[in-house]
Amino acid sequence: FLTIFSRQLDRLVTNEAEMILELEEKFGLPVKTVRMEDMHLGQQVAILRSTAIAVGVHGSALILSMFLPPGAILIELFPYAVPA
């Protein structure tokens, strides 16, 4: 899977739907979303254990990347005007 750390209240990716379509096309992997607001931890971990590439906005939710399998890739996005 390619997994997106999705947020509903803050640190939103305003073009998330377009980003998902583009990532599916580029990498040929099914995209799943992980939402802390909608899923319990066990559900999130189950998805992350099968993730090849994870993408998320800088913040505490990315601590869940510790459940990615060895060799997985994490892409961290930084909001505009936040120094990397």
KEPADREN-341308 format. One record per residue: x, y, z of N, C-alpha, C in turn. Coordinates in steps of 0.001 Angstrom, whole numbers. Layout:
// residues N
<pt><n_east>X</n_east><n_north>Y</n_north><n_up>Z</n_up><ca_east>X</ca_east><ca_north>Y</ca_north><ca_up>Z</ca_up><c_east>X</c_east><c_north>Y</c_north><c_up>Z</c_up></pt>
...
***
This chain:
// residues 84
<pt><n_east>826</n_east><n_north>-1195</n_north><n_up>0</n_up><ca_east>0</ca_east><ca_north>0</ca_north><ca_up>0</ca_up><c_east>862</c_east><c_north>1247</c_north><c_up>0</c_up></pt>
<pt><n_east>276</n_east><n_north>2340</n_north><n_up>-439</n_up><ca_east>808</ca_east><ca_north>3672</ca_north><ca_up>-216</ca_up><c_east>-185</c_east><c_north>4309</c_north><c_up>751</c_up></pt>
<pt><n_east>292</n_east><n_north>4781</n_north><n_up>1877</n_up><ca_east>-594</ca_east><ca_north>5274</ca_north><ca_up>2922</ca_up><c_east>-436</c_east><c_north>6775</c_north><c_up>3096</c_up></pt>
<pt><n_east>-1571</n_east><n_north>7459</n_north><n_up>3220</n_up><ca_east>-1608</ca_east><ca_north>8898</ca_north><ca_up>3476</ca_up><c_east>-2068</c_east><c_north>9098</c_north><c_up>4914</c_up></pt>
<pt><n_east>-1292</n_east><n_north>9861</n_north><n_up>5698</n_up><ca_east>-1743</ca_east><ca_north>10296</ca_north><ca_up>7018</ca_up><c_east>-2657</c_east><c_north>11490</c_north><c_up>6765</c_up></pt>
<pt><n_east>-3945</n_east><n_north>11296</n_north><n_up>6904</n_up><ca_east>-4936</ca_east><ca_north>12309</ca_north><ca_up>6565</ca_up><c_east>-5423</c_east><c_north>13002</c_north><c_up>7833</c_up></pt>
<pt><n_east>-5616</n_east><n_north>14304</n_north><n_up>7727</n_up><ca_east>-6107</ca_east><ca_north>15079</ca_north><ca_up>8871</ca_up><c_east>-7401</c_east><c_north>15773</c_north><c_up>8468</c_up></pt>
<pt><n_east>-8308</n_east><n_north>15939</n_north><n_up>9442</n_up><ca_east>-9578</ca_east><ca_north>16593</ca_north><ca_up>9156</ca_up><c_east>-9691</c_east><c_north>17978</c_north><c_up>9787</c_up></pt>
<pt><n_east>-8927</n_east><n_north>18217</n_north><n_up>10859</n_up><ca_east>-9111</ca_east><ca_north>19464</ca_north><ca_up>11588</ca_up><c_east>-7996</c_east><c_north>20478</c_north><c_up>11364</c_up></pt>
<pt><n_east>-6775</n_east><n_north>20019</n_north><n_up>11282</n_up><ca_east>-5654</ca_east><ca_north>20927</ca_north><ca_up>11054</ca_up><c_east>-4612</c_east><c_north>20224</c_north><c_up>10197</c_up></pt>
<pt><n_east>-3633</n_east><n_north>20956</n_north><n_up>9737</n_up><ca_east>-2583</ca_east><ca_north>20421</ca_north><ca_up>8855</ca_up><c_east>-3188</c_east><c_north>19690</c_north><c_up>7650</c_up></pt>
<pt><n_east>-4197</n_east><n_north>20294</n_north><n_up>7074</n_up><ca_east>-4897</ca_east><ca_north>19688</ca_north><ca_up>5943</ca_up><c_east>-4076</c_east><c_north>19779</c_north><c_up>4667</c_up></pt>
<pt><n_east>-4181</n_east><n_north>18777</n_north><n_up>3857</n_up><ca_east>-3678</ca_east><ca_north>18835</ca_north><ca_up>2486</ca_up><c_east>-4894</c_east><c_north>19208</c_north><c_up>1644</c_up></pt>
<pt><n_east>-4911</n_east><n_north>20426</n_north><n_up>1154</n_up><ca_east>-6127</ca_east><ca_north>20937</ca_north><ca_up>506</ca_up><c_east>-6465</c_east><c_north>20210</c_north><c_up>-791</c_up></pt>
<pt><n_east>-5471</n_east><n_north>19625</n_north><n_up>-1429</n_up><ca_east>-5724</ca_east><ca_north>18885</ca_north><ca_up>-2666</ca_up><c_east>-5486</c_east><c_north>17385</c_north><c_up>-2455</c_up></pt>
<pt><n_east>-5921</n_east><n_north>16880</n_north><n_up>-1316</n_up><ca_east>-5666</ca_east><ca_north>15477</ca_north><ca_up>-958</ca_up><c_east>-6213</c_east><c_north>14497</c_north><c_up>-1999</c_up></pt>
<pt><n_east>-7416</n_east><n_north>14720</n_north><n_up>-2475</n_up><ca_east>-8007</ca_east><ca_north>13804</ca_north><ca_up>-3465</ca_up><c_east>-7166</c_east><c_north>13765</c_north><c_up>-4743</c_up></pt>
<pt><n_east>-6718</n_east><n_north>14924</n_north><n_up>-5199</n_up><ca_east>-5865</ca_east><ca_north>14976</ca_north><ca_up>-6391</ca_up><c_east>-4523</c_east><c_north>14302</c_north><c_up>-6129</c_up></pt>
<pt><n_east>-3965</n_east><n_north>14517</n_north><n_up>-4935</n_up><ca_east>-2689</ca_east><ca_north>13905</ca_north><ca_up>-4576</ca_up><c_east>-2811</c_east><c_north>12380</c_north><c_up>-4573</c_up></pt>
<pt><n_east>-3901</n_east><n_north>11856</n_north><n_up>-4041</n_up><ca_east>-4112</ca_east><ca_north>10408</ca_north><ca_up>-4002</ca_up><c_east>-4159</c_east><c_north>9838</c_north><c_up>-5418</c_up></pt>
<pt><n_east>-4918</n_east><n_north>10475</n_north><n_up>-6303</n_up><ca_east>-4997</ca_east><ca_north>10001</ca_north><ca_up>-7684</ca_up><c_east>-3635</c_east><c_north>10018</c_north><c_up>-8364</c_up></pt>
<pt><n_east>-2887</n_east><n_north>11082</n_north><n_up>-8151</n_up><ca_east>-1561</ca_east><ca_north>11213</ca_north><ca_up>-8759</ca_up><c_east>-602</c_east><c_north>10142</c_north><c_up>-8224</c_up></pt>
<pt><n_east>-637</n_east><n_north>9896</n_north><n_up>-6914</n_up><ca_east>244</ca_east><ca_north>8883</ca_north><ca_up>-6320</ca_up><c_east>-104</c_east><c_north>7474</c_north><c_up>-6816</c_up></pt>
<pt><n_east>-1409</n_east><n_north>7184</n_north><n_up>-6924</n_up><ca_east>-1823</ca_east><ca_north>5881</ca_north><ca_up>-7457</ca_up><c_east>-1291</c_east><c_north>5680</c_north><c_up>-8865</c_up></pt>
<pt><n_east>-1398</n_east><n_north>6734</n_north><n_up>-9677</n_up><ca_east>-941</ca_east><ca_north>6651</ca_north><ca_up>-11061</ca_up><c_east>582</c_east><c_north>6504</c_north><c_up>-11142</c_up></pt>
<pt><n_east>1304</n_east><n_north>7283</n_north><n_up>-10357</n_up><ca_east>2774</ca_east><ca_north>7281</ca_north><ca_up>-10416</ca_up><c_east>3383</c_east><c_north>5986</c_north><c_up>-9900</c_up></pt>
<pt><n_east>2874</n_east><n_north>5482</n_north><n_up>-8771</n_up><ca_east>3502</ca_east><ca_north>4338</ca_north><ca_up>-8123</ca_up><c_east>2791</c_east><c_north>3008</c_north><c_up>-8369</c_up></pt>
<pt><n_east>1588</n_east><n_north>3038</n_north><n_up>-8895</n_up><ca_east>855</ca_east><ca_north>1813</ca_north><ca_up>-9181</ca_up><c_east>482</c_east><c_north>1027</c_north><c_up>-7934</c_up></pt>
<pt><n_east>356</n_east><n_north>1723</n_north><n_up>-6819</n_up><ca_east>-19</ca_east><ca_north>1077</ca_north><ca_up>-5552</ca_up><c_east>-1382</c_east><c_north>1576</c_north><c_up>-5107</c_up></pt>
<pt><n_east>-2175</n_east><n_north>716</n_north><n_up>-4485</n_up><ca_east>-3431</ca_east><ca_north>1207</ca_north><ca_up>-3914</ca_up><c_east>-3123</c_east><c_north>2150</c_north><c_up>-2752</c_up></pt>
<pt><n_east>-3898</n_east><n_north>3228</n_north><n_up>-2646</n_up><ca_east>-3689</ca_east><ca_north>4214</ca_north><ca_up>-1598</ca_up><c_east>-4722</c_east><c_north>4023</c_north><c_up>-502</c_up></pt>
<pt><n_east>-4251</n_east><n_north>3994</n_north><n_up>733</n_up><ca_east>-5124</ca_east><ca_north>3945</ca_north><ca_up>1910</ca_up><c_east>-4879</c_east><c_north>5199</c_north><c_up>2721</c_up></pt>
<pt><n_east>-5880</n_east><n_north>5629</n_north><n_up>3467</n_up><ca_east>-5701</ca_east><ca_north>6774</ca_north><ca_up>4356</ca_up><c_east>-5800</c_east><c_north>6313</c_north><c_up>5802</c_up></pt>
<pt><n_east>-4994</n_east><n_north>6939</n_north><n_up>6648</n_up><ca_east>-5031</ca_east><ca_north>6706</ca_north><ca_up>8090</ca_up><c_east>-5473</c_east><c_north>8009</c_north><c_up>8731</c_up></pt>
<pt><n_east>-6584</n_east><n_north>7961</n_north><n_up>9448</n_up><ca_east>-7104</ca_east><ca_north>9145</ca_north><ca_up>10132</ca_up><c_east>-7198</c_east><c_north>8860</c_north><c_up>11622</c_up></pt>
<pt><n_east>-6431</n_east><n_north>9601</n_north><n_up>12384</n_up><ca_east>-6453</ca_east><ca_north>9417</ca_north><ca_up>13834</ca_up><c_east>-7848</c_east><c_north>9684</c_north><c_up>14400</c_up></pt>
<pt><n_east>-8583</n_east><n_north>10596</n_north><n_up>13762</n_up><ca_east>-9908</ca_east><ca_north>10966</ca_north><ca_up>14261</ca_up><c_east>-10939</c_east><c_north>9865</c_north><c_up>14039</c_up></pt>
<pt><n_east>-10731</n_east><n_north>8998</n_north><n_up>13044</n_up><ca_east>-11746</ca_east><ca_north>8022</ca_north><ca_up>12655</ca_up><c_east>-11391</c_east><c_north>6569</c_north><c_up>12963</c_up></pt>
<pt><n_east>-10133</n_east><n_north>6296</n_north><n_up>13300</n_up><ca_east>-9678</ca_east><ca_north>4914</ca_north><ca_up>13426</ca_up><c_east>-9019</c_east><c_north>4696</c_north><c_up>14776</c_up></pt>
<pt><n_east>-9201</n_east><n_north>3516</n_north><n_up>15332</n_up><ca_east>-8469</ca_east><ca_north>3224</ca_north><ca_up>16558</ca_up><c_east>-7053</c_east><c_north>2765</c_north><c_up>16194</c_up></pt>
<pt><n_east>-6191</n_east><n_north>2762</n_north><n_up>17172</n_up><ca_east>-4777</ca_east><ca_north>2507</ca_north><ca_up>16943</ca_up><c_east>-4533</c_east><c_north>1173</c_north><c_up>16243</c_up></pt>
<pt><n_east>-5236</n_east><n_north>132</n_north><n_up>16624</n_up><ca_east>-5051</ca_east><ca_north>-1180</ca_north><ca_up>16015</ca_up><c_east>-5304</c_east><c_north>-1165</c_north><c_up>14520</c_up></pt>
<pt><n_east>-6331</n_east><n_north>-434</n_north><n_up>14075</n_up><ca_east>-6630</ca_east><ca_north>-317</ca_north><ca_up>12651</ca_up><c_east>-5504</c_east><c_north>413</c_north><c_up>11913</c_up></pt>
<pt><n_east>-5001</n_east><n_north>1466</n_north><n_up>12522</n_up><ca_east>-3930</ca_east><ca_north>2240</ca_north><ca_up>11905</ca_up><c_east>-2670</c_east><c_north>1401</c_north><c_up>11765</c_up></pt>
<pt><n_east>-2318</n_east><n_north>677</n_north><n_up>12828</n_up><ca_east>-1113</ca_east><ca_north>-158</ca_north><ca_up>12816</ca_up><c_east>-1225</c_east><c_north>-1249</c_north><c_up>11756</c_up></pt>
<pt><n_east>-2401</n_east><n_north>-1860</n_north><n_up>11623</n_up><ca_east>-2595</ca_east><ca_north>-2921</ca_north><ca_up>10636</ca_up><c_east>-2325</c_east><c_north>-2402</c_north><c_up>9223</c_up></pt>
<pt><n_east>-2785</n_east><n_north>-1197</n_north><n_up>8927</n_up><ca_east>-2527</ca_east><ca_north>-613</ca_north><ca_up>7607</ca_up><c_east>-1046</c_east><c_north>-314</c_north><c_up>7439</c_up></pt>
<pt><n_east>-446</n_east><n_north>298</n_north><n_up>8444</n_up><ca_east>957</ca_east><ca_north>704</ca_north><ca_up>8339</ca_up><c_east>1905</c_east><c_north>-476</c_north><c_up>8195</c_up></pt>
<pt><n_east>1575</n_east><n_north>-1604</n_north><n_up>8754</n_up><ca_east>2445</ca_east><ca_north>-2777</ca_north><ca_up>8643</ca_up><c_east>2546</c_east><c_north>-3295</c_north><c_up>7214</c_up></pt>
<pt><n_east>1606</n_east><n_north>-2913</n_north><n_up>6367</n_up><ca_east>1624</ca_east><ca_north>-3346</ca_north><ca_up>4957</ca_up><c_east>1911</c_east><c_north>-2190</c_north><c_up>4011</c_up></pt>
<pt><n_east>2491</n_east><n_north>-1131</n_north><n_up>4527</n_up><ca_east>2725</ca_east><ca_north>75</ca_north><ca_up>3743</ca_up><c_east>4136</c_east><c_north>104</c_north><c_up>3178</c_up></pt>
<pt><n_east>4236</n_east><n_north>399</n_north><n_up>1887</n_up><ca_east>5548</ca_east><ca_north>553</ca_north><ca_up>1244</ca_up><c_east>6001</c_east><c_north>2006</c_north><c_up>1291</c_up></pt>
<pt><n_east>5054</n_east><n_north>2933</n_north><n_up>1101</n_up><ca_east>5347</ca_east><ca_north>4370</ca_north><ca_up>1108</ca_up><c_east>4272</c_east><c_north>5054</c_north><c_up>1936</c_up></pt>
<pt><n_east>4688</n_east><n_north>5913</n_north><n_up>2873</n_up><ca_east>3755</ca_east><ca_north>6691</ca_north><ca_up>3685</ca_up><c_east>4024</c_east><c_north>8175</c_north><c_up>3443</c_up></pt>
<pt><n_east>2938</n_east><n_north>8953</n_north><n_up>3383</n_up><ca_east>3033</ca_east><ca_north>10393</ca_north><ca_up>3149</ca_up><c_east>2185</c_east><c_north>11101</c_north><c_up>4193</c_up></pt>
<pt><n_east>2761</n_east><n_north>12137</n_north><n_up>4824</n_up><ca_east>1999</ca_east><ca_north>12891</ca_north><ca_up>5805</ca_up><c_east>2593</c_east><c_north>14250</c_north><c_up>6073</c_up></pt>
<pt><n_east>1752</n_east><n_north>15127</n_north><n_up>6617</n_up><ca_east>2183</ca_east><ca_north>16469</ca_north><ca_up>6974</ca_up><c_east>2912</c_east><c_north>16412</c_north><c_up>8310</c_up></pt>
<pt><n_east>3983</n_east><n_north>17200</n_north><n_up>8416</n_up><ca_east>4787</ca_east><ca_north>17289</ca_north><ca_up>9630</ca_up><c_east>3892</c_east><c_north>17424</c_north><c_up>10863</c_up></pt>
<pt><n_east>4130</n_east><n_north>16584</n_north><n_up>11846</n_up><ca_east>3375</ca_east><ca_north>16662</ca_north><ca_up>13095</ca_up><c_east>3434</c_east><c_north>15350</c_north><c_up>13856</c_up></pt>
<pt><n_east>2751</n_east><n_north>15324</n_north><n_up>14978</n_up><ca_east>2829</ca_east><ca_north>14182</ca_north><ca_up>15890</ca_up><c_east>2268</c_east><c_north>12886</c_north><c_up>15310</c_up></pt>
<pt><n_east>1367</n_east><n_north>12956</n_north><n_up>14337</n_up><ca_east>798</ca_east><ca_north>11736</ca_north><ca_up>13756</ca_up><c_east>1865</c_east><c_north>10875</c_north><c_up>13095</c_up></pt>
<pt><n_east>2960</n_east><n_north>11482</n_north><n_up>12684</n_up><ca_east>4000</ca_east><ca_north>10722</ca_north><ca_up>11994</ca_up><c_east>4772</c_east><c_north>9792</c_north><c_up>12933</c_up></pt>
<pt><n_east>4529</n_east><n_north>9876</n_north><n_up>14244</n_up><ca_east>5149</ca_east><ca_north>8912</ca_north><ca_up>15160</ca_up><c_east>4680</c_east><c_north>7504</c_north><c_up>14808</c_up></pt>
<pt><n_east>3526</n_east><n_north>7401</n_north><n_up>14170</n_up><ca_east>3019</ca_east><ca_north>6095</ca_north><ca_up>13758</ca_up><c_east>3907</c_east><c_north>5436</c_north><c_up>12707</c_up></pt>
<pt><n_east>4816</n_east><n_north>6200</n_north><n_up>12118</n_up><ca_east>5731</ca_east><ca_north>5623</ca_north><ca_up>11134</ca_up><c_east>6618</c_east><c_north>4549</c_north><c_up>11752</c_up></pt>
<pt><n_east>6691</n_east><n_north>4496</n_north><n_up>13080</n_up><ca_east>7478</ca_east><ca_north>3436</ca_north><ca_up>13721</ca_up><c_east>6886</c_east><c_north>2055</c_north><c_up>13448</c_up></pt>
<pt><n_east>5651</n_east><n_north>1997</n_north><n_up>12967</n_up><ca_east>5025</ca_east><ca_north>718</ca_north><ca_up>12639</ca_up><c_east>5220</c_east><c_north>326</c_north><c_up>11170</c_up></pt>
<pt><n_east>5911</n_east><n_north>1161</n_north><n_up>10397</n_up><ca_east>6194</ca_east><ca_north>814</ca_north><ca_up>9000</ca_up><c_east>7177</c_east><c_north>-352</c_north><c_up>8952</c_up></pt>
<pt><n_east>7063</n_east><n_north>-1217</n_north><n_up>7961</n_up><ca_east>8015</ca_east><ca_north>-2331</ca_north><ca_up>7856</ca_up><c_east>9402</c_east><c_north>-1819</c_north><c_up>7459</c_up></pt>
<pt><n_east>10436</n_east><n_north>-2598</n_north><n_up>7749</n_up><ca_east>11784</ca_east><ca_north>-2203</ca_north><ca_up>7334</ca_up><c_east>11832</c_east><c_north>-1963</c_north><c_up>5823</c_up></pt>
<pt><n_east>12505</n_east><n_north>-898</n_north><n_up>5435</n_up><ca_east>12630</ca_east><ca_north>-562</ca_north><ca_up>4018</ca_up><c_east>11532</c_east><c_north>327</c_north><c_up>3476</c_up></pt>
<pt><n_east>10492</n_east><n_north>589</n_north><n_up>4275</n_up><ca_east>9413</ca_east><ca_north>1475</ca_north><ca_up>3830</ca_up><c_east>9939</c_east><c_north>2908</c_north><c_up>3748</c_up></pt>
<pt><n_east>9276</n_east><n_north>3712</n_north><n_up>2953</n_up><ca_east>9664</ca_east><ca_north>5107</ca_north><ca_up>2745</ca_up><c_east>8639</c_east><c_north>6013</c_north><c_up>3419</c_up></pt>
<pt><n_east>9136</n_east><n_north>7038</n_north><n_up>4141</n_up><ca_east>8274</ca_east><ca_north>8046</ca_north><ca_up>4743</ca_up><c_east>8566</c_east><c_north>9378</c_north><c_up>4064</c_up></pt>
<pt><n_east>7519</n_east><n_north>10002</n_north><n_up>3521</n_up><ca_east>7642</ca_east><ca_north>11329</ca_north><ca_up>2910</ca_up><c_east>6908</c_east><c_north>12307</c_north><c_up>3824</c_up></pt>
<pt><n_east>7666</n_east><n_north>13248</n_north><n_up>4375</n_up><ca_east>7111</ca_east><ca_north>14226</ca_north><ca_up>5311</ca_up><c_east>6915</c_east><c_north>15553</c_north><c_up>4587</c_up></pt>
<pt><n_east>5686</n_east><n_north>16047</n_north><n_up>4589</n_up><ca_east>5344</ca_east><ca_north>17328</ca_north><ca_up>3963</ca_up><c_east>5376</c_east><c_north>18420</c_north><c_up>5016</c_up></pt>
<pt><n_east>5894</n_east><n_north>19569</n_north><n_up>4660</n_up><ca_east>5920</ca_east><ca_north>20699</ca_north><ca_up>5571</ca_up><c_east>4954</c_east><c_north>21768</c_north><c_up>5077</c_up></pt>
<pt><n_east>4087</n_east><n_north>22285</n_north><n_up>5981</n_up><ca_east>3173</ca_east><ca_north>23359</ca_north><ca_up>5560</ca_up><c_east>3957</c_east><c_north>24576</c_north><c_up>5097</c_up></pt>
<pt><n_east>3339</n_east><n_north>25329</n_north><n_up>4212</n_up><ca_east>3949</ca_east><ca_north>26557</ca_north><ca_up>3721</ca_up><c_east>4286</c_east><c_north>27465</c_north><c_up>4899</c_up></pt>
<pt><n_east>5446</n_east><n_north>28079</n_north><n_up>4854</n_up><ca_east>5930</ca_east><ca_north>29040</ca_north><ca_up>5853</ca_up><c_east>6437</c_east><c_north>28378</c_north><c_up>7123</c_up></pt>
<pt><n_east>6545</n_east><n_north>27050</n_north><n_up>7155</n_up><ca_east>7146</ca_east><ca_north>26362</ca_north><ca_up>8286</ca_up><c_east>8531</c_east><c_north>25922</c_north><c_up>7853</c_up></pt>
<pt><n_east>9598</n_east><n_north>26381</n_north><n_up>8534</n_up><ca_east>10941</ca_east><ca_north>25977</ca_north><ca_up>8110</ca_up><c_east>11148</c_east><c_north>24465</c_north><c_up>8237</c_up></pt>
<pt><n_east>11751</n_east><n_north>23875</n_north><n_up>7236</n_up><ca_east>11960</ca_east><ca_north>22415</ca_north><ca_up>7225</ca_up><c_east>13006</c_east><c_north>21992</c_north><c_up>8227</c_up></pt>
***
